[in-house]
Amino acid sequence: MRSGLSRAGLVPASFVAIALLAGLGTVSAAQDPIGDRQDAMDDIGRAMKTASTIAKGSADSYDAAAAGKAMQTIASAAAELHTLFPADSQTGGDTRASPKIWENMADFDAHITKLEEAAKAGVAAAPGGLAAFAPAVQAVGATCSSCHDLYRLRKS
């Protein structure tokens, strides 16, 4: 006895099921802005550690490609941050985001833009050697600190 679903119907149905499942993964990822922004901040932190290590090194061992890559990682992760602080993500999870973010969203967003710009300047400075790169790393660090001072809660 044949089932009501032929092979010709099974293949398109399989594609529809796969597409729906893939869409569910996208929806669930978009529903975790706290986790996503923490991941982006972790990426920035790791890249900043790399950039700082490079900036403190010697000119003889300077790696322009690694320096540029670290700064590009920071710029890319910062660009993601613009969308990762929706109003419904003020609390929950293990967030250290200050309520001041949502009270001053325009200023907070300007801080993110400054970070992107500073990191892009670091990408541009990387080929110029250690003397050009080190001040760019300091500028990125200062930008991070200025935002954290205003908008990150201290660890309890």
QUIQUI-V45061 format. One record per residue. N is the residue number from 1. D_LAST is the distance of its C-alpha to the last C-alpha in Angstrom with 1 decimal. Layout:
n,d_last
N,D_LAST
N,D_LAST
//
This chain:
n,d_last
1,67.1
2,65.0
3,61.7
4,61.2
5,58.9
6,60.8
7,59.5
8,59.9
9,57.6
10,55.1
11,54.2
12,53.3
13,51.4
14,49.4
15,48.4
16,47.3
17,45.2
18,43.6
19,42.9
20,41.3
21,39.1
22,38.1
23,37.4
24,35.1
25,33.0
26,32.8
27,31.8
28,29.1
29,27.7
30,27.8
31,26.0
32,22.7
33,21.7
34,18.0
35,19.0
36,21.7
37,19.6
38,17.1
39,20.3
40,21.7
41,18.7
42,19.0
43,22.7
44,22.2
45,19.9
46,22.6
47,25.4
48,23.9
49,23.6
50,27.3
51,28.4
52,26.9
53,28.6
54,31.8
55,31.6
56,31.3
57,34.2
58,37.9
59,40.3
60,42.3
61,39.7
62,38.4
63,38.2
64,38.6
65,38.3
66,34.9
67,33.7
68,34.9
69,33.5
70,29.9
71,30.3
72,31.8
73,28.9
74,26.6
75,29.1
76,29.5
77,25.9
78,25.3
79,28.3
80,26.8
81,23.7
82,26.0
83,26.4
84,23.0
85,21.4
86,23.8
87,23.2
88,22.6
89,19.5
90,17.2
91,15.3
92,15.3
93,14.5
94,11.2
95,11.5
96,9.6
97,12.9
98,13.0
99,15.7
100,17.5
101,18.8
102,21.0
103,22.0
104,23.2
105,24.1
106,27.1
107,25.3
108,22.5
109,25.5
110,27.2
111,24.3
112,24.6
113,28.4
114,28.0
115,26.1
116,28.9
117,31.5
118,30.1
119,29.8
120,33.4
121,34.5
122,33.1
123,35.1
124,38.2
125,37.6
126,37.3
127,41.0
128,41.6
129,40.3
130,37.6
131,38.6
132,38.0
133,34.9
134,32.8
135,32.6
136,31.7
137,28.7
138,27.6
139,28.1
140,26.0
141,23.2
142,23.5
143,23.5
144,20.3
145,18.6
146,20.2
147,18.8
148,15.2
149,15.3
150,16.5
151,15.2
152,11.9
153,8.6
154,6.2
155,3.8
156,0.0
//
